[in-house]
Amino acid sequence: MNTDRAQSDRHRHQCEVRFLLAASREDARGGEWVDAYLKHPKVAGRSAVLAKDFQEQQARGNDGRYGLWI
C-alpha cells in the first residue's frame, strides 16, 4: 500500500471513529445506535478495529470533535 493510500485510510478511520464518538453522545443516536452501526454488514470488515479505537479514544476523553485524536 502506498503512503498516500495509507494516510487516506488512516484519516478515514479516525474520522469514522470521531463520528461514532460524537453519535454516542447524541440523544437521537446514542450507544445503541453505535452498537447497531458496528454490527451492520457493510462495516463487518472494520468493526473490530473501529470498536477498539472507539473504546480507547473514549477512555482518553475524546468526544468526537473535529480533528481530535488522543
C-alpha positions as CSV (number, residue, x, y, z in Angstrom):
1,M,0.0,0.0,0.0
2,N,1.4,3.4,-0.9
3,T,1.9,6.1,1.6
4,D,-0.9,8.3,0.2
5,R,-3.3,5.5,0.4
6,A,-2.3,4.6,3.9
7,Q,-2.6,8.2,5.1
8,S,-6.0,8.4,3.4
9,D,-7.2,5.2,5.1
10,R,-5.9,6.3,8.5
11,H,-7.7,9.7,8.1
12,R,-10.9,8.0,7.1
13,H,-10.7,5.6,10.0
14,Q,-10.1,8.4,12.5
15,C,-13.0,10.4,11.1
16,E,-15.3,7.4,11.4
17,V,-14.2,6.8,15.0
18,R,-14.8,10.5,15.8
19,F,-18.2,10.3,14.1
20,L,-19.1,7.3,16.4
21,L,-17.8,9.1,19.5
22,A,-20.0,12.2,18.7
23,A,-23.0,10.0,17.8
24,S,-22.7,8.1,21.1
25,R,-23.3,11.4,23.0
26,E,-26.4,12.4,21.0
27,D,-29.8,11.9,22.3
28,A,-31.1,10.9,18.9
29,R,-28.4,8.2,18.4
30,G,-26.6,7.1,21.5
31,G,-24.8,3.9,22.4
32,E,-27.4,1.6,20.9
33,W,-27.1,3.3,17.6
34,V,-23.3,2.9,17.7
35,D,-23.7,-0.8,18.5
36,A,-26.1,-1.3,15.6
37,Y,-23.7,0.6,13.3
38,L,-20.8,-1.6,14.3
39,K,-22.9,-4.7,13.6
40,H,-24.0,-3.6,10.2
41,P,-22.7,-5.9,7.4
42,K,-21.2,-3.0,5.5
43,V,-18.9,-2.4,8.5
44,A,-18.1,-6.0,9.2
45,G,-14.5,-5.9,7.8
46,R,-13.5,-3.0,10.0
47,S,-15.9,-3.2,13.0
48,A,-13.3,-4.8,15.4
49,V,-10.7,-2.0,14.8
50,L,-13.4,0.7,15.0
51,A,-14.7,-0.7,18.3
52,K,-11.2,-0.9,19.7
53,D,-10.3,2.6,18.8
54,F,-13.7,3.9,19.8
55,Q,-13.2,2.5,23.3
56,E,-9.6,3.7,23.5
57,Q,-10.4,7.2,22.4
58,Q,-13.5,7.4,24.6
59,A,-11.4,6.4,27.6
60,R,-8.8,9.1,26.8
61,G,-11.6,11.7,26.7
62,N,-12.1,12.2,23.0
63,D,-15.7,13.5,22.5
64,G,-15.6,13.3,18.7
65,R,-14.6,16.9,18.0
66,Y,-13.2,17.5,14.5
67,G,-9.5,16.7,14.2
68,L,-9.1,15.4,17.8
69,W,-7.2,12.2,18.1
70,I,-5.7,11.4,21.5
